[in-house]
Amino acid sequence: MDITHTSRTGHGLRQRWNHLAERLHLLLSDTLLCLVARLAIASIFFLSGRTKVEGLLTITPSTYDLFQSEYALPLVSPWLAAHLAAYAEHLFTLLLVLGLYTRLSAFALLGMTTVIEVFVYPDAWPTHLSWAGLLLLLIGRGAGALSLDRLLGVR
Protein backbone atom coordinates (compact mmCIF):
# COMPACT_ATOMS: atom_id res chain seq x y z
CA MET A 1 0.00 0.00 0.00
CA ASP A 2 1.42 3.35 -0.91
CA ILE A 3 1.42 6.50 1.19
CA THR A 4 -0.84 8.40 -1.24
CA HIS A 5 -3.60 5.81 -0.86
CA THR A 6 -3.24 5.81 2.94
CA SER A 7 -3.43 9.58 3.19
CA ARG A 8 -6.48 9.70 0.88
CA THR A 9 -8.15 7.04 3.01
CA GLY A 10 -7.35 9.02 6.15
CA HIS A 11 -8.65 12.20 4.51
CA GLY A 12 -11.91 10.44 3.53
CA LEU A 13 -12.33 9.05 7.01
CA ARG A 14 -11.73 12.51 8.50
CA GLN A 15 -14.30 14.03 6.11
CA ARG A 16 -16.90 11.42 7.07
CA TRP A 17 -16.18 11.98 10.75
CA ASN A 18 -16.45 15.77 10.37
CA HIS A 19 -19.73 15.35 8.47
CA LEU A 20 -21.10 13.16 11.28
CA ALA A 21 -19.87 15.65 13.89
CA GLU A 22 -21.65 18.49 12.07
CA ARG A 23 -24.90 16.49 11.97
CA LEU A 24 -24.59 15.74 15.70
CA HIS A 25 -23.92 19.42 16.37
CA LEU A 26 -27.14 20.36 14.57
CA LEU A 27 -29.12 17.60 16.28
CA LEU A 28 -27.78 18.33 19.75
CA SER A 29 -28.18 22.07 19.56
CA ASP A 30 -28.30 24.37 22.55
CA THR A 31 -32.06 23.82 22.60
CA LEU A 32 -31.77 20.12 23.39
CA LEU A 33 -28.65 20.43 25.56
CA CYS A 34 -30.15 23.17 27.72
CA LEU A 35 -33.48 21.36 28.03
CA VAL A 36 -31.77 18.17 29.19
CA ALA A 37 -29.53 20.13 31.58
CA ARG A 38 -32.56 21.95 33.03
CA LEU A 39 -34.51 18.73 33.57
CA ALA A 40 -31.53 16.78 34.92
CA ILE A 41 -30.46 19.27 37.57
CA ALA A 42 -34.07 20.13 38.43
CA SER A 43 -34.83 16.48 39.14
CA ILE A 44 -31.86 16.19 41.51
CA PHE A 45 -32.84 19.21 43.58
CA PHE A 46 -36.60 18.57 43.42
CA LEU A 47 -36.25 15.02 44.73
CA SER A 48 -34.00 16.32 47.50
CA GLY A 49 -36.58 18.97 48.35
CA ARG A 50 -39.35 16.37 48.54
CA THR A 51 -37.43 14.49 51.25
CA LYS A 52 -37.62 17.58 53.46
CA VAL A 53 -41.40 18.07 53.35
CA GLU A 54 -44.67 16.27 53.64
CA GLY A 55 -47.78 17.27 51.78
CA LEU A 56 -47.27 20.38 49.71
CA LEU A 57 -44.55 22.19 51.67
CA THR A 58 -44.77 21.26 55.36
CA ILE A 59 -41.26 20.84 56.76
CA THR A 60 -40.91 17.47 58.50
CA PRO A 61 -39.54 17.10 62.03
CA SER A 62 -36.70 14.94 60.68
CA THR A 63 -35.66 17.84 58.42
CA TYR A 64 -35.28 20.12 61.43
CA ASP A 65 -33.22 17.40 63.14
CA LEU A 66 -31.02 17.05 60.06
CA PHE A 67 -30.34 20.79 59.91
CA GLN A 68 -29.47 20.80 63.62
CA SER A 69 -26.95 17.97 63.28
CA GLU A 70 -25.64 16.82 59.89
CA TYR A 71 -26.50 19.97 57.89
CA ALA A 72 -25.60 22.50 60.60
CA LEU A 73 -24.43 25.73 58.98
CA PRO A 74 -22.53 28.61 60.56
CA LEU A 75 -24.43 31.88 61.01
CA VAL A 76 -27.82 30.44 59.99
CA SER A 77 -30.30 28.90 62.39
CA PRO A 78 -31.31 25.31 61.62
CA TRP A 79 -34.95 26.38 61.41
CA LEU A 80 -34.23 29.07 58.81
CA ALA A 81 -31.81 26.86 56.86
CA ALA A 82 -34.38 24.04 56.67
CA HIS A 83 -37.04 26.37 55.31
CA LEU A 84 -34.72 28.13 52.86
CA ALA A 85 -33.39 24.85 51.47
CA ALA A 86 -36.78 23.17 51.13
CA TYR A 87 -38.45 26.15 49.48
CA ALA A 88 -35.48 26.88 47.20
CA GLU A 89 -35.34 23.27 46.02
CA HIS A 90 -39.00 23.48 45.03
CA LEU A 91 -39.14 27.00 43.61
CA PHE A 92 -35.96 27.06 41.57
CA THR A 93 -36.52 23.58 40.15
CA LEU A 94 -40.01 24.55 39.02
CA LEU A 95 -38.58 27.65 37.34
CA LEU A 96 -35.89 25.52 35.64
CA VAL A 97 -38.45 23.04 34.29
CA LEU A 98 -40.48 25.92 32.89
CA GLY A 99 -37.36 27.65 31.62
CA LEU A 100 -38.35 30.84 33.43
CA TYR A 101 -35.65 33.02 35.00
CA THR A 102 -33.31 30.15 34.23
CA ARG A 103 -30.05 31.98 34.84
CA LEU A 104 -31.25 33.28 38.22
CA SER A 105 -32.52 29.84 39.24
CA ALA A 106 -29.32 28.11 38.15
CA PHE A 107 -27.25 30.71 39.99
CA ALA A 108 -29.31 30.16 43.18
CA LEU A 109 -28.87 26.38 42.96
CA LEU A 110 -25.15 26.83 42.27
CA GLY A 111 -25.02 28.84 45.52
CA MET A 112 -26.74 25.97 47.32
CA THR A 113 -24.31 23.52 45.77
CA THR A 114 -21.40 25.61 46.99
CA VAL A 115 -22.78 25.75 50.53
CA ILE A 116 -23.35 21.98 50.52
CA GLU A 117 -19.82 21.37 49.24
CA VAL A 118 -18.08 23.74 51.64
CA PHE A 119 -20.07 23.22 54.84
CA VAL A 120 -21.86 19.87 54.65
CA TYR A 121 -20.22 17.29 52.36
CA PRO A 122 -16.76 18.48 51.27
CA ASP A 123 -15.76 14.97 50.20
CA ALA A 124 -18.63 14.81 47.70
CA TRP A 125 -16.90 17.19 45.28
CA PRO A 126 -17.22 14.85 42.25
CA THR A 127 -21.01 14.91 42.58
CA HIS A 128 -21.11 18.63 43.25
CA LEU A 129 -18.79 19.30 40.32
CA SER A 130 -21.20 17.50 37.98
CA TRP A 131 -24.07 19.62 39.35
CA ALA A 132 -21.98 22.76 38.91
CA GLY A 133 -21.24 21.79 35.30
CA LEU A 134 -24.94 21.64 34.44
CA LEU A 135 -25.71 24.82 36.36
CA LEU A 136 -22.83 26.75 34.77
CA LEU A 137 -24.04 25.69 31.31
CA LEU A 138 -27.47 27.15 32.14
CA ILE A 139 -26.00 30.33 33.64
CA GLY A 140 -23.87 30.82 30.55
CA ARG A 141 -26.30 29.83 27.80
CA GLY A 142 -29.70 30.33 29.36
CA ALA A 143 -32.71 28.07 28.98
CA GLY A 144 -32.60 27.48 25.23
CA ALA A 145 -35.40 27.84 22.71
CA LEU A 146 -37.89 25.55 24.49
CA SER A 147 -38.49 27.86 27.42
CA LEU A 148 -40.65 30.60 28.79
CA ASP A 149 -37.53 32.78 28.93
CA ARG A 150 -37.34 32.66 25.14
CA LEU A 151 -41.08 33.14 24.71
CA LEU A 152 -41.12 36.17 27.04
CA GLY A 153 -37.80 37.59 25.87
CA VAL A 154 -36.10 37.15 29.24
CA ARG A 155 -32.32 37.01 29.01
N, C-alpha and C positions, 0 to 999 in steps of 0.2 A: 504494500500500500504506500502510495507516495504522500508527501507532505501536503501537496495541493488538495488532494481529495480529503485528507483529514481536516484541514482547515476549513474547507467548504462544508463538510459535515458538521463541524463545530459551529460554524456560522449559521447554518440552517437550524440546528438545535437551539441556538441562542435566539434566533428570530421567532421560532415557535414558542419558546419559553416567554419571551417578551410579549408576544401576542396574547398568550394565556394570562400573563400578569396584568396586562391592560384590561382584558375582559373581567378579571377578578376585581380590579380597581373600580370599574364601572358598576359591577354588581354589588360590591361591598362599599358603597359610597358612605359618606358621612351620615346620610339619613339612616341607613341600616345600622352602622356602627354605633351611632349615638342612641338610637332606640334600644338596642341590645344593652348598651352600657347603662342607660337609665333604668331599664327593667331589672337588670342583674343587681345593681347596687341597691335599688329600692327594695328588692325582695329580701336582701340580707338585713337591712335596717328595720324593715317592717316586721319581719318575723321576730327579730330581737325585741321590738317594741311590744308585740303581742304577748311576750312572756312576762312583761311587767304589769299588765293590766288584766282585769276581768270585765266582761261586758264591753261597753263601748270604750270608756277610758277611765275606769276606776282603778287606781293604783292598788296593787295587792299588798298585804302585810309582808309577804316574803320579799317584795321589792324594797320596802323600807329597810328590812333587815340586811339585804344585800348591799345597799348603799351606806349602811352603818359599818359594815365589816369589810367585805371584799372590794367594794367599789368606793371606799372612803376617799374623798377628794379634799385637798387643802383649801381653805377659805370658802367652801360652799357647804351649807348644811346638808345632811343626808336627805332630809325631807325635800328641800328645794332641788337638789340634784336628781332625785328620783322623778319628780314631776317634769323637770326640764328635759331629761333624757326620754322619758316615755312620750311626752307630747311632741318633741322634735322628731323622734323616730316615726311617728304617725304623720305629722304635718308635712315634713320635707319629703318623705317617700311618696305621699299622695301627689305633691307638686311635681316630683320627678316623673311619675307615671303619666301625668297629664302633659308634661313638658311645659309647665308654667313656672316662670321665674327659676328656670333650671340652674343658671349659674349661681344664683343666691342659695338655692337649696343644696347644690353640690358643695359650695363653699362652707355652709353650715355643717354638713355631714363630714366634711374634711376636718373641720374644727373638732367635732366629736371624736373622729378617728384619732386625731393628734392627742387629745386628752386621754383617751383609752390607752394609747400606746405609751404615753409618758407616765401616767399616774396609776394605771390599773394593770395592764398586761404588757410590760416592756419586752418580754421574750417572744411575744406574738408578732414581731415585726414583719415576718413574711406575709402573714394574712393581712395585716394593716397596710403593707406596701401594695398589695393587689387591690385593696379598696381604694387607696390613694390614686393608683393608676387610673381607675375608672372615673373617679371624681375629678381628677385633673383634666382628663379628656373632656368631660362635660363643662368644666369651668372654661377651658380654652376654646372649645368649639361650639358650645351651646347645645341646645336640644336636638337640632336637626330639623328637617323639613316636616316630619310627622309630629308636630307639637302645637300646643296653643301659643307658645312663644312666637312661632313663625306666623301663625294665623293672626295674632294680635300685633305683630311687629315689635315684640319685646326683644331687645338685645341683651 
